[in-house]
Amino acid sequence: MQRYNFGADDDYLLTHNKLGIETIEQLERAEQYAFMVRALQIETERYTIDTFTKQSFCALHHHLFQDIFTFAGTFRDVQLSKGNTRFCQAQYLDIIADELFFELQHEEPWTTKDRAAERLAYFKAELNMLHPFREGNGRTIRIFLHAYARTKGYEWHYMDLVQDDYMNSMIQSVTNTVELQRILYNTLEHR
């Protein structure tokens, strides 16, 4: 797993985990297990995503990571980058998130599969560049947009994504979402 490169990320995660875990390897295993349990609650509808606001997005992150991290559900206050990608500056997170979640709430219907892939790629790329949390952004975004796509009449089978192709398309989506749209198109099904 490629770590964020803003300095003492591992130390921060270790000092802000709720279990007193002292190694990154143990923390990753505990996080995977806790995430799996919380994600299963979503699959079995014991936790539902009914609105698509900044607050519900933060609540989802809190739900998924509440057993592990003290910062679950809270936007980061540090700059974040991974490889050559620099994510939204921390001081602009709230204002850009407000704009993006306004767009989500006022989105027109997805009348075709092409339109669904285009808009899903747009929101996936924008939320990824927002990257508001210290950890767990990708998983939170996928689950959130999966629920959102259902409200637009589409099932997004994100478990069918080919990991390397998907990751490369996400890197490209910083400037161009065409490849991401193609990949998402192949994982969308009209309900």
N, C-alpha and C positions, 0 to 999 in steps of 0.2 A: 504494500500500500504506500503510495507516494504521500509524504507528509506535507503539510503546509510549511512554508519557509519564512515565517516571520520571527524566527528566533527560538524561544524556549517553549515551543508548543507542547512537546512531550511533558516537560515539567509542569506546565499549566494544567494539562489533562490529569496528570497524576495527583496534583495538589487540590484539584477540584472534583475528584471522584468521591462518591458517597460511601464507598466500601473500604476505603483505606488501602487500596491496592497500590503496590509499590513498583511494579514493572509494567512497561507498555504491553508486553506480550500477554500478561495476565489481564490487563485492562481491556485489551482487544477481545479476548475470549469472553470476558464477563459482559462486555457491551454487546457482542453478537448474540449471546444468550438472552439478555434482557430485552434487546430489540426484537428478537424472534417472538418472545412471549407477548410483548405489547402489539406487534404487528398482527399476530394471530387474533388478538382481541378485535382488531379492525375487520379482519376476514370473517369473523363469526358475528360481526355487527354488535359486539358489546361496547364498542366505541365507534361513533359515526361522525362523519364530516358532513355537516348540513349546510354550512355557509362557506363562502370563499373570500374571507376578509383577512387582513393582516393578523387580526386577533385569533381567528380560527387556525391560521397557519402556525402561529406561535404556540397555540394550544396543542396542535398536533405534534410539534417538535417536543413539547413538554411531555405529552403522553408517551411518546416513543423512547425518550431518554431520561425520564424522571427517576428511574431506579439507579442510574449511574452518575449523572453529572449535576452538580449544583446549579449550573447555568442553563439547564434545560428550559427551552421556551423563551430565552432572552437573547436579543440581538447582541452581537459582539461589539466590543468597543476598541478593537485593534484592527490594524490593516492586515489584509489577508491576500496571499498569492500562492499559486501552485505552479511550478515550472515557470513558463513565461507568461502565465495568465495572472493579471492583477484584478482582483474582484473589487466591487463597489467600495469606495472609501467609507470608512465607518461613520464619519460625520454626516454622510448623505443617505445612510440606510433608510431612515424613517421617511424622508420625503420621496425618495424613489420608490420605496415599497408602497407608500400611499397611492402614488400614480399607477403603479402596476396592478395593485389590487382593485383600484377603481376600474381599470380596463377589464379585468376578469369579471367583475360584477356587471358590466355594461356590454359584454361581448354579444355580438349578433349570433343567431343560430348557425350551426355548422350544417349546411344543407347538402354538402357532398363530402365524400371521403378525402378528396384532394384538399378541400377547405379545412377539414378536420386536421389533417396532417400538417398543413401550413400553420394553422393557429396553435396547435399543440407544440410544434417546434418553436414557434415564437415565444410562447410562455415558458417552455422548458429552458430555452436559452437565456431569457431575461431573468428568470428566477435563479438560474445557475450563476449568472454574472452578479446578481445581488448577493448571493452566498452569505446570508445574514448571521449564521450561527458558527460557533467555533468548531463544531463537529456535527456530522449527521445531515448535512445539507442535501446531498444527492438522494438519500433514502426518503427524507421528508418530502422533497419536491416530487419524487415519483409517486408516492402514495397520495399526496394532495392532488396532483394532476390526473391520476387514475380516477379518483372520485369526481373530479371536475369534468373529465371527458364523459363520464356516465350521464351527467346532467345535460350534456349536449347530444346524447343519443349514441355514444360510441363506447365500446369496450376497448381499453388499451391493454394489450397483452404484453406488458413490459418484461415479464419473466422470459419471453421469447427472444429478447434482444441478444444479439451476438456481441459479447462484451467488448472485444477489441474494436469492432466496427463502430459500435455505439460510442465508445470513449473517443475514438478519432473524430467522429462526427460532432461530438460535444466540444472538442478542442476547436474544430473548424467553425462552430456556431458562434464564436466570438465575433466573427466578421461575415459569415455566410451560413445560412441554415439549410441550403439546398440538400446536402447529403443527409442531414438530420431529418428533414422532411421525408426523404425517400425511405429511410430506415423506419421511421414512425408509421408511414403509410402501410408498410408490410406487417405492422403489429396492431393495426386498428381494425375493428370489426363493427359494422353498424348493428345496433341493438334492435 
